Every structure is written in C-alpha cells, then in structure tokens.
Amino acid sequence: MFDLERWQEIFDTLRKNKLRTFLTGLSVASGIFILVILLGFGQGMRNGIAHEFEQDASTSVWVWPGTTAKEYKGLNPGRNIQLRNENYENWEQIGGPRIEYSSTRNFVGGVNVTYGNEALVYGIQGVNDEFQFIDNAQMAEGRFINYNDLAGTAKVAVIGLKIRKDVFGDLDSPVGTNIDISGIPFKIIGVFKEQKEREEERIYIPMNTAQKVFNGGDRINNMAYTLPPAETFDQAVAEAVAFKDELRTYLQQVHTVAPDDTSAIQVWSALEEARRYYSLTGNIKLFFWFVGICTIIAGVVGVSNIMLIVVKERTREIGIRKALGAKPWSIVGMILHEAIFVTSISGFLGLIFSMGLLELLGPHIEVDYIMNPSVNLNVALSTVFVLIAAGTIAGFFPAWRAANIQVINALRDE
C-alpha cells in the first residue's frame, strides 16, 4: 500500500543531505554507465570484426605461394614456389564436393591501361567466373565474367565502382565502352562494388585471357575456395581447418616441400581467423563485465556505508519510534525504502545516459574493428534490476542494525 508519509519522510531526509545523496547516486549511476558503455564497445568490436570478414565469403580459403625455409629431399631452402594451373585443376578433383566455389587469380603487371587519352593507374587481375562469389563482389551494373568469356579467351573487363566514378563521371553507363590494356581493347561488361572503396580500384579480366595475352603461361598467383555452409559455427570451422590442412599437404607434396615448412605454402581460412577474433572479443567482453561489476559493487558498498551513517544519525529518532511502538520490520522498511529509492533512481539515470550516448554516437563510430557500439536493452535493464537487488541487500544490514537498537541506548545517543 502507498504510504504518503513514508515518501515525504524519505524526500525530507534526502533534501537535508543533498550533497551526500548526490555523491551516493553518482557512484551508483557511474557504475551502470561504465558497465553499459564497456558492453557497448564489446559488441562494437564484434560488429567491426564481422564487418571486416564480410568483405570475403565467410567460408573462404585462400592459398598463395612463398619461399621454402628448409632443406628437403636434397633441395636447398630459398626456393620460390610457383602455383600452376594443374595444381588448381587436380585439387578440384581431390576436393570434390567439399568445394562450393573456386577460382584462380593472377596479378597482371607491366601493362598500361588507358581510356581515350587518359592513363588509368589501377590494378588488373585475371580471375575465374566464380571469383565474384568468393570476394563478395556485388554487381552495380552489367554482369561479371562468365564461363563463355573464359572459354573464348574474351577481351572483356569488369571495373570497380570507384573507377566508374573517377574515370567515367556522369556518363550514363560505361558498360559497352572500351578501355585499352597495353594497346589491346577490352570491352567493359560490368561494374562491381565492394564493402570498402579501396577494393573497387581493380579491373577484372578472364583468367585465360590474362595468361595467354599477357604471357602468364600456366602460372597463377593464388587460388581461392569457399566451402558449403555447415549446421554450426564450430562444425564449419572444423571443416575449414581440415580442408586447409589437406590442401597445404597436397601442395607441399607436389612442390617437394618439407611437411613442417609453413613458409612455402601459405593457406588462410576466414573462418579460422574469425574464430580467433571472436574468442579474443569474448575474453575482452568478460573483462569488461568484470570491470563494470566491480564498479557497481563499489557503488553498492557506498550505498551501504551511507545507510550506516543514516542509521547512526537517526539513532535517537529510531529509539523514539520504537518507544512509541514501532515494529522492527517497520524500521527495516524505512531504511530499505531510502536505499532502494536512491539505488533505483541512480541506476536508471546511469542507464538512460549510457544508452542515449550509445544511440547518439554509436552509429557514427567506425574505426578499425569497432563498429556501431550497442547494447541489448534487455541486458541493460537486467543489470539495473540486479543493481537494485544488490542495493536492497546493501541497505538491509544497516536497516537490521537499526531495528535491533536497544531503546534505552538509542534515547541516550547524542
């Protein structure tokens, strides 16, 4: 039942001790504020990492050659490994149904790219038709390289959106327009866009064309694969690790590389890398919880200490109340109400300020591996209710002490 006199008494007590009440509330509010902000940045790190891995397919596996670091079967270290078409084609047969998409890639160097009289300084890469799905390239205009382009060694090109803006400006569409690569006309058949603008400074041409027209022979710079989705994240990681290890073993055997020579064949798995980052962010999030909870505990201890001071200051008043017939639980309720009120108001104010700050500034925060810090409202509310429960416990012990004061001792208190 609502007791108006009780609330008037609480407000009167708070008004008489404004500074003390403010400092107590500030310690509690800051605890919630710090915890929510830390949790927000913990989620922001996960968002940022997820965004970084969205640039390529989440199940992608990339392979590129290196230099041997160990002697093996009479061959000296320091050999440069060169991947070739047969490596890619043979692994396609070995990998079989475990492969969703696959592509080779060549970096075409030593060429001049022009559009009209304008020289274009952009990277040219030879790729297969499935590279679009591995690199998560979205088509803004036209189409990507297809099977017929590869089979016919077509002289076609797909350009990035940034190139389209920088070079072609207000032109309705560059699709169908020619660019010259070392004097050879290539027809633009599409414009792709990526998560990051710097990834759009590329020109893709068919892999066969890159090898035959620009003296690439059967050499390739790297190979890329994606694996079919798995039922769980852990299963997907396990399958990616197994695929990665088998692929490295195959290439080591083909190129006569020591099994423990990890520098000769580099294999990178997006899922395995993501697991490392998510594990790291999980540990950081646990640390944030620890720091935030310790801050809240400090605030709760402050509430308990203030209630002890309140009990000390009101000892004579409590003695008079008991002499007039006040029950112990009414004394406990009087002290608890004040503790719960201060804790609740302070906790919700800390929550409102922290959530408001994240809502206002969060969408604009985009730094490396941190993106849009945010906190689930249910989690934030739960922390406040836990804080209120802790404040209740913190206030109970001073309240219980007040309820057990001997009347005669209380009346003698000065």
C-alpha positions in Angstrom: 0.0 0.0 0.0 1.3 3.5 -0.9 2.4 5.3 2.3 2.5 9.1 1.6 4.0 9.9 4.9 6.8 7.4 4.3 7.7 9.0 1.0 7.5 12.5 2.4 9.9 11.4 5.1 12.3 9.9 2.6 12.3 13.1 0.4 12.8 15.3 3.5 15.8 13.2 4.5 17.3 13.4 1.0 16.8 17.2 0.9 18.6 17.7 4.2 21.6 15.7 2.9 21.7 16.8 -0.8 25.5 16.5 -1.3 25.7 13.1 0.4 22.7 11.9 -1.7 24.2 13.3 -4.9 27.6 11.6 -4.3 26.0 8.3 -3.4 23.8 8.4 -6.5 26.7 9.4 -8.7 28.7 6.4 -7.6 25.9 4.1 -8.4 25.0 5.8 -11.7 28.6 5.8 -12.8 28.8 2.0 -12.2 25.9 1.3 -14.5 27.1 3.9 -17.0 30.6 2.4 -17.2 29.3 -1.2 -17.5 26.9 -0.3 -20.3 29.5 1.7 -22.2 32.0 -1.2 -21.9 29.5 -3.8 -23.0 28.6 -1.5 -25.9 32.1 -1.3 -27.1 32.5 -5.1 -26.6 29.5 -5.5 -29.0 31.0 -2.9 -31.3 34.2 -4.9 -31.6 32.2 -8.0 -32.6 30.3 -5.8 -35.2 33.5 -4.5 -36.5 35.1 -7.9 -36.9 32.0 -9.3 -38.6 32.1 -6.3 -41.0 35.8 -6.9 -41.8 35.1 -10.6 -42.6 32.1 -9.6 -44.8 34.5 -8.4 -47.5 35.1 -12.0 -48.5 32.8 -15.0 -48.2 32.7 -16.2 -44.6 33.9 -19.8 -45.6 36.6 -18.7 -47.9 40.1 -20.3 -48.0 42.9 -18.6 -49.8 46.2 -20.1 -51.0 49.4 -18.3 -52.2 53.0 -19.5 -52.7 56.0 -18.4 -50.7 59.7 -19.4 -50.3 60.9 -22.6 -48.8 62.7 -22.2 -45.5 64.0 -25.7 -45.0 66.1 -28.2 -47.0 64.1 -31.2 -48.1 65.0 -34.3 -50.2 68.2 -32.7 -51.4 66.6 -29.4 -52.4 68.0 -26.3 -50.8 66.0 -23.7 -48.9 65.2 -20.4 -50.5 63.3 -21.9 -53.5 60.4 -19.8 -54.8 57.2 -21.9 -55.1 55.1 -21.3 -58.2 51.5 -22.4 -58.4 50.3 -23.7 -61.8 47.0 -24.5 -63.5 47.5 -28.2 -62.9 47.7 -27.6 -59.2 44.3 -26.0 -59.3 42.7 -28.5 -61.6 44.0 -31.5 -59.7 42.8 -30.2 -56.4 39.4 -29.5 -57.9 39.1 -33.3 -58.4 40.5 -34.1 -55.0 38.5 -31.5 -53.1 35.3 -32.6 -54.8 32.0 -32.0 -53.1 33.6 -30.0 -50.3 34.1 -27.1 -52.6 31.3 -24.6 -53.2 33.1 -22.0 -55.4 36.7 -21.8 -56.6 38.8 -19.5 -58.6 42.4 -18.8 -59.5 43.8 -15.3 -59.6 46.7 -13.6 -61.4 48.0 -10.1 -60.8 48.8 -8.7 -64.3 51.8 -6.4 -64.2 53.9 -4.4 -66.6 50.8 -3.2 -68.6 49.5 0.3 -69.4 45.8 1.0 -69.1 44.2 3.9 -70.9 40.7 5.3 -71.6 40.9 7.7 -74.5 43.8 9.9 -73.8 43.7 9.3 -70.0 46.1 6.9 -68.3 44.5 4.7 -65.6 46.6 3.6 -62.7 44.6 0.6 -61.4 45.4 -3.0 -60.7 44.4 -5.6 -63.2 43.6 -9.2 -62.1 42.8 -12.3 -64.0 40.1 -14.3 -62.3 37.6 -17.1 -63.0 33.8 -16.7 -63.2 33.2 -17.8 -59.6 35.5 -15.3 -58.1 32.6 -12.9 -57.7 31.0 -15.1 -55.0 34.3 -15.7 -53.2 35.1 -12.0 -53.0 31.5 -11.0 -52.3 31.6 -8.5 -55.2 28.1 -7.1 -55.8 27.2 -6.0 -59.4 26.2 -2.4 -59.7 25.9 -2.5 -63.5 26.1 -5.2 -66.1 27.5 -8.6 -65.3 30.6 -10.4 -64.1 32.9 -12.6 -66.1 31.2 -15.9 -67.1 32.2 -19.3 -68.5 31.9 -18.3 -72.1 34.3 -15.4 -71.5 36.8 -17.9 -70.1 36.3 -20.5 -72.8 36.6 -17.9 -75.6 39.6 -16.0 -74.1 37.3 -13.0 -74.4 38.8 -9.5 -74.1 36.3 -8.2 -71.6 36.7 -6.3 -68.3 34.8 -5.7 -65.1 35.7 -2.5 -63.3 35.2 -1.3 -59.7 32.6 1.4 -58.8 35.3 3.8 -57.7 36.9 3.6 -61.2 33.5 4.2 -62.7 33.1 7.4 -60.7 36.6 8.6 -61.1 37.0 7.9 -64.8 33.6 7.9 -66.4 31.9 10.6 -64.2 28.5 11.5 -65.5 28.5 9.0 -68.3 25.2 7.1 -68.3 26.9 3.8 -68.2 30.5 2.6 -69.0 29.1 -0.9 -69.9 29.9 -1.5 -73.6 32.8 1.1 -73.6 36.3 0.0 -74.4 39.5 0.5 -72.3 42.9 -0.2 -73.7 45.3 -2.6 -71.9 48.8 -2.3 -73.5 47.1 -1.2 -76.7 44.5 -4.1 -76.7 40.9 -3.0 -76.5 38.8 -4.6 -73.7 35.1 -4.1 -73.6 33.6 -3.2 -70.1 30.8 -5.6 -69.3 30.1 -4.7 -65.7 30.7 -2.6 -62.7 31.1 -4.2 -59.2 31.0 -2.7 -55.7 32.7 -3.8 -52.5 32.4 -3.1 -48.8 35.5 -0.8 -48.9 36.2 1.7 -51.6 39.9 0.7 -52.0 38.7 -2.8 -53.1 36.9 -1.1 -56.0 40.2 0.1 -57.6 40.5 -3.1 -59.5 39.9 -4.3 -63.1 39.0 -7.9 -63.5 39.6 -9.8 -66.8 39.1 -13.5 -67.6 41.9 -15.7 -66.2 42.6 -17.4 -69.6 43.0 -14.0 -71.2 45.4 -12.8 -68.6 47.6 -15.8 -69.1 47.6 -16.0 -72.8 47.5 -12.4 -73.9 50.0 -11.1 -71.2 52.4 -14.0 -71.2 51.3 -15.6 -68.0 51.8 -19.1 -69.3 50.2 -21.6 -66.9 51.3 -19.6 -63.8 48.8 -18.5 -61.2 49.4 -16.2 -58.2 46.8 -17.7 -55.8 43.8 -19.9 -55.5 40.6 -19.3 -53.6 37.8 -21.5 -52.4 34.6 -21.4 -50.4 33.1 -24.3 -48.6 29.4 -25.1 -48.3 27.6 -23.8 -45.1 27.6 -26.1 -42.1 25.0 -26.6 -39.4 27.0 -24.9 -36.7 29.9 -22.4 -36.5 32.2 -24.9 -34.8 31.5 -27.5 -37.4 32.2 -25.0 -40.2 35.5 -24.1 -38.5 36.4 -27.8 -38.2 35.7 -28.4 -41.9 37.6 -25.4 -42.9 40.7 -26.4 -40.9 40.6 -29.9 -42.3 40.3 -28.6 -45.9 43.1 -26.1 -45.3 45.4 -28.7 -43.9 44.7 -31.2 -46.7 45.2 -28.6 -49.3 48.6 -27.5 -47.8 49.7 -31.1 -47.6 48.8 -31.7 -51.2 50.7 -28.7 -52.4 53.7 -29.5 -50.3 53.9 -32.9 -51.8 53.5 -31.6 -55.4 56.2 -29.0 -54.9 58.5 -31.2 -52.7 58.3 -29.1 -49.6 59.0 -30.3 -46.1 55.8 -31.0 -44.1 56.8 -28.6 -41.3 57.8 -25.8 -43.7 54.9 -23.4 -43.3 56.5 -20.5 -45.2 56.5 -22.2 -48.6 52.7 -22.6 -49.0 50.5 -20.0 -47.2 46.9 -21.0 -46.6 44.5 -18.7 -44.9 41.0 -19.6 -43.7 38.4 -16.8 -43.0 36.5 -19.0 -40.5 39.6 -19.9 -38.5 40.7 -16.3 -38.4 37.2 -15.3 -37.3 37.2 -17.8 -34.5 40.5 -16.3 -33.2 39.0 -12.8 -33.2 35.7 -13.9 -31.7 37.5 -15.7 -29.0 39.5 -12.6 -28.3 36.4 -10.4 -28.2 34.7 -12.9 -25.9 37.6 -12.6 -23.4 37.6 -8.8 -23.7 33.8 -8.8 -23.0 34.3 -10.9 -19.9 37.0 -8.4 -18.7 34.5 -5.6 -19.4 31.9 -7.4 -17.3 34.4 -7.8 -14.5 35.4 -4.1 -14.5 31.8 -3.0 -14.7 30.6 -5.3 -11.9 33.5 -4.2 -9.7 32.5 -0.6 -10.3 28.9 -1.4 -9.4 30.0 -3.2 -6.3 31.9 -0.1 -5.3 28.7 1.9 -5.7 26.7 -0.6 -3.7 29.3 -0.5 -0.9 28.9 3.2 -0.9 25.1 2.9 -0.5 25.7 0.5 2.4 28.1 2.9 4.1 25.8 5.9 3.6 22.9 3.9 5.1 25.1 3.1 8.1 25.7 6.8 8.6 22.0 7.5 8.2 21.3 4.9 10.9 23.9 6.5 13.2 22.5 10.0 12.7 18.9 8.8 13.3 19.6 6.6 16.3 17.7 8.8 18.7 14.8 9.1 16.3 14.7 5.3 15.9 14.7 4.9 19.6 11.7 7.2 19.9 9.9 5.3 17.2 10.5 2.0 19.0 9.4 3.6 22.3 6.2 4.6 20.7 5.5 1.1 19.5 7.2 0.9 16.0 7.8 -2.7 15.0 11.3 -3.8 13.9 10.2 -4.5 10.4 8.7 -1.0 10.0 12.2 0.3 11.0 13.8 -2.0 8.4 11.3 -0.9 5.8 12.0 2.8 6.5 15.8 2.4 5.9 15.3 0.0 3.0 13.0 2.3 1.1 15.6 5.0 1.1 18.3 2.7 -0.1 16.2 1.2 -2.8 15.0 4.6 -3.9 18.5 6.1 -4.2 19.8 2.9 -6.0 16.9 2.7 -8.4 16.9 6.3 -9.5 20.6 6.4 -9.8 20.7 3.1 -11.7 18.1 4.2 -14.2 19.7 7.6 -14.7 23.0 5.8 -15.5 21.2 3.5 -17.9 19.4 6.3 -19.7 22.6 8.4 -20.1 24.7 5.4 -21.3 22.1 4.1 -23.7 21.4 7.6 -25.0 25.1 8.2 -25.6 25.5 4.9 -27.5 22.3 5.6 -29.5 23.6 9.1 -30.4 27.2 8.4 -31.1 27.3 4.6 -31.8 26.2 4.7 -35.5 28.9 7.2 -36.3 31.8 5.2 -34.7 33.6 3.3 -37.4 37.2 2.7 -36.6 39.3 -0.5 -37.2 37.5 -3.5 -35.8 34.9 -1.3 -33.9 31.6 -0.5 -35.5 28.3 0.8 -34.1 28.7 0.0 -30.3 25.4 -1.0 -28.9 23.8 -3.0 -26.0 20.8 -5.1 -25.9 18.1 -3.2 -23.9 17.1 -6.4 -22.0 20.7 -7.0 -20.9 21.0 -3.4 -19.8 17.7 -3.5 -17.8 18.7 -6.7 -16.2 21.9 -5.1 -14.9 19.8 -2.3 -13.3 17.5 -4.8 -11.6 20.5 -6.7 -10.4 21.9 -3.4 -9.1 18.6 -2.7 -7.3 18.6 -6.1 -5.7 22.2 -5.5 -4.6 21.3 -2.1 -3.2 18.5 -3.8 -1.3 20.9 -6.3 0.2 23.4 -3.4 0.9 20.7 -1.5 2.7 19.3 -4.4 4.7 22.2 -4.8 7.0 22.2 -1.2 8.2 18.4 -1.5 8.4 18.6 -4.7 10.5 21.1 -3.0 12.8 18.7 -0.1 13.3 15.8 -2.5 14.1 17.9 -4.1 16.8 19.0 -1.0 18.6 18.0 -1.0 22.3 15.5 1.7 23.1 17.3 2.9 26.2 20.7 3.1 24.4 19.1 4.9 21.4 17.5 7.5 23.7 20.8 8.2 25.4 22.5 8.8 22.0 23.6 12.3 21.4 
